[in-house]
Amino acid sequence: MANHAATKKDVRQSTKRRERNRYYGKTTRNAIRDLKVLDTKEGASEKLPAVASMIDKLAKRGIIHKNKAANLKRKLTKGVNTLAK
């Protein structure tokens, strides 16, 4: 580790950012998993906008790529639409 004050600060900042990003990513992955196990269209349709919003926020923050976010939302929407009523 470097001895410069600016480098030490950068290490502290990057550690905080990494932990925050890991938290957001893990929370979103858990929400996606919970959405996938729902078997009623009503429940899944209610939860889908919140999960899509979480995915969009990950893409906006640069945690995931915007195309990955689009693919995730497309697959989740398709899954919800194929559920029987």
C-alpha distances in whole Angstrom, upper triangle without the diagonal:
4,7,9,11,12,8,8,11,11,9,12,14,14,14,17,18,18,19,22,23,23,25,27,28,29,31,33,33,35,37,38,38,41,43,43,45,47,51,53,53,53,50,48,49,48,45,44,44,41,39,39,38,35,34,35,32,30,31,31,27,26,25,28,30,33,36,34,35,39,39,38,40,43,43,43,46,48,47,49,52,53,53,57,58
4,6,8,9,6,7,11,11,10,12,15,14,15,18,19,19,21,24,24,25,27,29,30,31,33,35,35,37,39,40,41,43,45,46,47,50,53,55,55,55,52,50,51,50,46,46,45,42,41,41,39,36,36,36,33,31,32,31,28,27,27,30,31,34,37,36,36,40,41,40,42,45,45,45,48,50,49,51,53,55,55,59,60
4,6,9,7,7,10,12,11,13,16,16,17,19,21,21,23,25,26,27,29,31,32,33,35,37,37,39,41,42,43,45,47,48,50,52,55,57,57,57,54,52,53,52,48,48,47,44,43,43,41,38,38,38,35,33,34,33,30,29,29,32,34,37,39,38,39,42,43,42,45,47,48,48,50,52,52,53,56,57,58,61,62
4,5,5,6,9,10,11,13,14,15,17,19,20,21,23,25,26,27,29,31,31,33,35,36,37,39,41,42,43,45,47,48,50,52,55,57,56,56,53,51,52,51,48,47,46,43,42,42,40,37,37,37,34,32,33,32,28,28,28,31,33,36,38,38,38,41,42,42,44,46,47,47,49,52,52,52,55,57,57,61,62
4,5,5,6,9,10,11,12,14,15,17,18,20,21,23,24,26,27,29,30,32,33,35,36,38,39,41,42,44,45,47,49,50,54,55,55,54,52,50,50,49,46,45,44,41,40,40,38,35,36,35,32,31,32,30,27,27,27,31,32,35,38,37,37,40,42,41,42,45,46,46,48,51,51,51,54,56,56,60,60
4,5,5,6,9,10,10,12,14,15,16,18,20,21,22,24,26,27,28,30,31,33,34,36,37,38,40,42,43,45,47,48,52,53,52,52,49,47,48,47,43,43,41,39,38,38,35,33,33,32,29,28,29,27,24,24,24,28,29,32,34,34,34,37,39,38,40,43,43,43,45,48,48,49,51,53,54,57,58
4,5,5,6,9,10,10,12,14,15,16,18,20,21,22,24,26,26,28,30,31,32,34,36,37,38,40,42,43,45,47,50,52,51,51,48,46,47,46,43,42,41,38,37,37,35,32,32,32,29,27,28,27,23,23,23,26,28,30,33,32,33,36,37,36,38,41,42,42,44,46,46,47,50,52,52,56,57
4,5,5,6,9,10,11,13,14,15,17,19,20,21,23,25,26,27,29,30,32,33,35,36,37,39,41,42,44,46,49,51,51,50,47,46,46,45,42,41,40,37,36,37,34,32,32,32,29,27,28,27,24,24,23,27,29,31,34,33,33,37,38,37,39,42,42,42,44,46,46,47,50,51,52,55,56
4,5,5,6,9,10,11,12,14,16,17,18,20,21,23,24,26,27,29,30,32,33,35,36,38,39,41,43,44,48,49,49,48,45,44,44,43,39,39,38,35,34,34,32,29,30,29,26,25,26,25,21,22,22,25,27,30,33,32,31,35,36,35,37,40,40,40,42,45,45,45,48,50,50,53,54
4,5,5,6,8,10,10,12,14,15,16,18,20,21,22,24,25,27,28,30,31,32,34,36,37,38,41,42,46,47,47,46,44,42,42,41,38,37,36,33,32,32,30,27,27,27,24,22,23,22,18,18,19,22,24,26,29,28,28,32,33,32,34,37,38,37,39,42,42,43,45,47,48,51,52
4,5,5,6,9,10,10,12,14,15,16,18,20,21,22,24,26,27,28,30,31,33,34,36,37,39,41,45,46,46,46,43,41,42,41,37,37,36,33,31,32,30,27,27,27,24,22,24,23,19,19,18,22,24,27,29,28,28,32,33,32,34,37,37,37,39,41,41,42,45,46,47,50,51
4,6,5,6,9,10,11,12,14,15,17,19,20,21,23,25,26,27,29,30,32,33,35,36,38,40,43,45,45,44,41,40,41,39,36,35,34,31,30,31,29,26,26,27,23,22,23,23,19,19,19,22,25,27,30,29,28,32,33,32,33,37,37,36,39,41,41,41,44,46,46,49,50
4,5,5,6,9,10,11,12,14,15,17,18,20,21,23,24,26,27,29,30,32,33,35,37,38,42,43,42,42,39,37,38,37,33,33,32,29,28,28,26,23,24,24,20,19,20,19,16,16,16,20,22,24,27,26,26,29,31,29,31,34,35,34,36,39,39,39,42,44,44,47,48
4,5,5,6,9,10,10,12,14,15,16,18,20,21,22,24,26,27,28,30,31,33,35,36,40,41,41,41,38,36,37,36,32,32,31,28,26,27,25,22,22,22,19,17,18,18,14,14,13,17,19,22,25,23,23,27,28,27,29,32,32,32,34,37,36,37,40,42,42,45,46
4,5,5,6,9,10,11,12,14,15,16,18,20,21,22,24,26,27,29,30,32,33,35,39,40,40,40,37,35,36,35,32,31,31,28,26,27,25,22,22,23,20,18,20,20,16,16,14,18,21,24,26,24,24,28,29,27,29,32,32,32,34,37,36,37,40,41,41,45,46
4,5,5,6,9,10,11,12,14,15,17,18,20,21,23,24,26,27,29,30,32,34,37,39,38,38,35,33,34,33,29,29,28,25,24,25,23,20,21,21,18,16,19,18,14,15,14,18,21,23,26,24,23,27,28,26,28,31,31,30,33,36,35,35,38,40,40,43,44
4,5,5,6,8,10,11,12,14,15,16,18,20,21,22,24,26,27,28,31,32,36,37,36,36,33,31,32,31,27,27,26,23,22,22,20,17,18,18,15,13,15,15,11,11,10,14,17,19,22,21,20,24,25,23,25,28,29,28,30,33,32,33,36,38,38,41,42
4,5,5,6,9,10,10,12,14,15,16,18,20,21,22,24,26,27,29,31,34,36,35,36,33,31,32,31,27,27,26,23,21,22,21,17,17,18,16,13,15,16,12,12,10,13,16,19,21,19,19,23,24,22,24,27,27,26,29,31,31,32,35,36,36,40,41
4,5,5,6,9,10,10,12,14,15,16,18,20,21,22,24,26,27,29,33,34,34,34,31,29,31,29,26,26,25,22,21,22,20,17,18,19,16,14,17,17,14,14,12,15,18,21,23,21,20,24,25,23,24,28,27,26,29,32,31,31,34,36,36,39,40
4,5,5,6,9,10,11,12,14,15,17,18,20,21,23,24,26,28,31,32,32,32,29,27,28,27,23,23,22,19,18,19,17,14,15,16,13,11,14,14,11,12,10,14,17,19,22,20,18,22,23,21,22,26,26,25,27,30,29,29,32,34,34,37,38
4,5,5,6,8,10,11,12,14,15,16,18,20,21,22,25,26,30,31,31,31,28,26,27,26,22,22,21,18,16,17,16,12,12,14,11,8,11,12,9,9,7,10,13,16,18,16,15,19,20,18,19,23,23,22,24,27,27,27,30,32,32,35,36
4,6,5,6,8,10,10,12,14,15,16,18,20,21,23,25,28,30,30,30,27,25,27,26,22,22,22,19,17,18,17,13,13,16,13,11,13,15,12,12,9,11,15,17,19,17,16,20,20,18,20,23,23,21,24,27,26,26,30,31,31,34,35
4,5,5,6,9,10,11,12,14,15,16,18,20,21,23,27,28,28,28,25,23,25,23,20,20,20,17,15,17,16,12,13,15,13,11,14,15,13,14,11,13,17,19,21,18,17,21,21,18,20,23,23,21,24,26,25,25,29,30,30,33,34
4,6,5,6,9,10,11,12,14,15,16,18,20,22,25,26,26,26,23,21,22,21,17,17,17,14,12,13,12,8,9,11,9,7,11,12,10,11,9,11,14,16,18,15,14,17,18,16,16,20,20,18,21,24,23,23,26,28,28,31,32
4,5,5,6,9,10,11,12,14,15,17,19,20,24,25,25,26,23,20,22,21,17,17,17,14,12,13,13,9,9,11,10,7,10,12,11,11,7,9,12,14,16,13,12,15,16,13,15,18,18,16,19,22,21,21,25,26,26,30,31
4,5,5,6,9,10,10,12,14,15,17,19,22,24,25,25,22,20,22,21,17,17,18,15,12,15,15,11,11,14,13,11,14,16,14,15,11,12,16,17,19,15,14,18,18,15,16,20,19,17,20,22,21,21,25,26,25,29,30
4,5,5,6,9,10,11,12,14,16,17,21,22,22,22,19,17,19,18,14,15,15,12,10,13,12,9,10,13,12,11,14,16,15,16,13,13,17,18,20,17,15,18,18,15,16,19,18,16,19,22,20,20,23,25,24,27,28
4,5,5,6,9,10,10,12,15,16,19,20,20,20,18,15,17,16,12,12,13,10,7,9,10,6,7,10,10,8,11,14,13,14,11,11,14,15,16,13,11,14,15,11,12,15,15,13,15,18,17,17,20,22,22,25,26
4,5,5,6,9,10,11,13,15,18,20,20,21,18,16,18,17,14,13,15,13,9,11,13,10,9,13,13,11,13,16,16,16,12,12,15,16,16,13,12,15,14,11,12,15,14,12,15,17,16,17,20,21,21,24,25
4,5,5,6,9,10,11,13,16,18,19,20,16,14,17,16,13,13,15,13,10,13,14,11,12,15,15,14,17,19,18,19,16,15,18,19,20,17,15,18,17,13,15,17,16,13,17,19,16,17,20,21,20,23,24
4,5,5,6,9,10,11,15,16,16,16,13,11,13,13,9,9,11,9,6,10,11,9,10,13,13,13,16,18,18,19,16,16,18,18,19,16,14,16,16,12,12,15,14,11,14,16,15,14,18,19,18,21,22
4,5,5,6,9,10,14,15,15,16,13,11,13,13,10,9,11,10,7,9,11,10,9,13,14,13,15,18,18,18,16,14,17,17,17,14,12,14,13,9,10,12,11,8,11,13,11,12,15,16,16,19,20
4,5,5,7,9,12,15,16,17,14,12,15,15,12,12,15,13,10,13,15,13,13,16,17,16,18,21,21,21,18,17,19,20,20,16,15,17,15,12,13,15,12,10,14,15,12,13,17,17,16,19,20
4,5,5,7,10,12,14,14,11,9,13,12,9,10,13,12,10,13,15,13,14,18,18,18,20,22,23,23,20,20,22,22,22,19,17,19,18,14,14,17,14,11,14,16,13,12,16,17,15,18,18
4,6,5,9,10,11,12,9,6,9,10,7,7,11,10,8,11,13,13,13,16,17,17,19,21,22,23,21,19,21,20,20,18,16,16,16,12,12,13,12,8,10,12,10,9,12,13,12,15,16
4,6,8,10,11,13,11,8,11,13,10,10,14,14,11,13,16,15,14,18,20,19,20,23,24,24,22,20,21,21,20,17,16,17,15,12,12,13,10,8,10,11,8,8,12,12,11,14,16
4,6,9,11,13,11,9,13,14,12,12,16,16,14,16,19,18,18,21,22,22,24,26,27,27,24,23,25,25,24,21,20,20,19,15,16,17,14,11,14,14,10,10,14,13,11,14,15
4,6,8,9,7,6,10,11,9,11,14,14,13,16,18,18,18,21,23,23,24,27,28,28,26,24,26,26,25,22,21,21,20,16,16,17,14,11,13,14,10,9,12,12,9,11,12
4,7,9,8,7,11,12,12,13,17,17,16,18,21,21,21,24,26,26,27,30,31,31,29,27,29,28,27,24,23,23,21,18,18,18,16,13,14,14,10,9,11,10,7,8,9
4,5,6,6,9,10,11,12,15,17,16,18,21,21,22,24,26,27,28,30,32,32,30,29,30,29,28,26,24,23,22,20,18,18,17,14,14,14,11,9,10,10,7,7,7
4,6,5,6,9,10,10,13,15,15,16,19,20,20,22,24,25,26,28,30,31,29,27,28,27,26,24,22,21,20,18,16,16,15,12,11,12,10,6,7,8,5,6,6
4,6,5,6,9,10,12,14,15,16,18,20,21,22,24,25,27,28,30,31,30,28,29,28,27,26,23,23,22,20,17,18,17,14,13,14,13,9,10,12,9,10,7
4,5,5,6,9,11,12,13,15,17,17,19,21,22,23,25,27,28,29,28,26,28,26,26,24,22,22,22,19,17,18,17,13,13,15,13,9,12,13,10,12,10
4,5,5,6,9,10,10,12,14,15,16,18,20,21,22,24,25,26,25,23,24,23,23,21,18,18,18,15,13,14,13,9,9,11,9,6,9,11,9,11,11
4,6,5,8,10,10,11,13,15,16,17,19,21,22,23,25,26,25,24,25,23,22,21,18,18,18,15,13,14,14,10,9,11,10,7,8,11,10,12,11
4,6,7,8,10,11,12,14,16,17,18,20,22,23,25,26,25,24,25,23,24,22,19,19,20,17,14,16,16,13,12,14,14,10,12,15,13,15,13
4,6,6,6,9,10,11,13,15,16,17,19,20,22,23,22,21,22,21,22,20,17,17,18,15,12,15,14,11,11,14,13,10,13,15,14,16,15
4,6,5,6,9,10,11,12,14,15,17,18,20,21,20,19,20,18,18,17,14,14,14,11,9,11,11,8,7,11,10,8,11,13,13,16,16
4,5,5,6,9,10,10,12,14,15,16,18,20,19,18,19,17,18,17,13,13,15,13,10,12,13,10,10,13,14,11,13,16,16,19,18
4,5,5,6,9,10,11,13,15,15,17,19,18,17,19,17,19,17,14,15,16,13,11,14,15,12,12,16,15,13,16,19,18,21,20
4,5,5,6,9,10,11,13,14,16,17,15,14,16,15,16,14,11,12,13,10,8,12,12,9,10,14,13,12,15,17,17,20,20
4,5,5,6,9,10,11,12,14,15,15,13,14,12,13,12,9,9,11,8,6,10,11,9,9,13,13,12,14,17,18,21,21
4,5,5,6,9,10,10,12,14,14,13,15,13,15,14,10,11,14,12,9,13,15,12,13,16,17,16,18,21,21,24,24
4,5,5,6,9,10,11,13,11,11,13,13,15,13,10,12,14,11,10,14,15,13,14,17,17,17,19,22,22,25,25
4,5,5,6,9,10,11,10,8,10,9,11,9,6,9,10,8,8,11,12,11,13,16,16,16,18,21,21,25,25
4,5,5,6,9,10,10,9,10,8,10,10,6,8,11,10,9,12,14,13,14,17,18,18,20,22,23,27,27
4,5,5,6,9,9,9,11,10,13,12,9,12,14,13,12,16,17,16,17,20,21,21,23,26,26,29,30
4,5,5,6,5,6,8,9,12,10,8,11,13,12,12,15,17,16,18,20,21,21,23,26,26,30,31
4,5,5,6,5,6,5,9,8,6,9,12,11,12,14,16,16,17,20,21,21,23,26,27,30,31
4,5,8,8,9,8,11,12,10,12,15,14,14,17,19,19,20,23,24,24,26,28,29,33,33
4,6,8,9,10,14,13,12,15,17,16,17,20,21,21,22,25,26,26,28,30,31,35,35
4,5,6,8,11,11,10,13,15,15,16,19,20,20,22,25,25,26,28,30,31,35,36
4,7,9,12,10,10,14,15,14,15,18,19,19,21,23,24,25,27,29,30,33,35
4,7,8,7,7,10,11,11,13,15,16,16,18,20,21,22,24,26,27,31,32
4,5,5,6,9,10,11,13,14,16,17,18,20,21,23,24,26,28,31,33
4,5,5,6,9,10,11,12,14,15,16,18,20,21,22,24,26,30,31
4,5,5,6,9,10,10,12,14,15,16,18,20,21,23,25,28,30
4,5,5,6,9,10,11,12,14,15,16,18,20,21,23,27,29
4,5,5,6,9,10,11,12,14,15,17,18,20,22,25,27
4,5,5,6,9,10,10,12,14,15,16,18,20,24,25
4,5,5,6,9,10,10,12,14,15,17,19,22,24
4,5,5,6,9,10,11,12,14,16,17,21,23
4,6,5,6,8,10,10,12,14,16,19,21
4,6,5,6,9,10,11,12,15,18,20
4,5,5,6,9,10,11,13,16,19
4,5,5,6,9,10,11,15,16
4,5,5,6,9,10,14,15
4,5,5,6,9,12,14
4,5,5,7,10,13
4,5,5,9,10
4,6,8,10
4,6,9
4,6
4
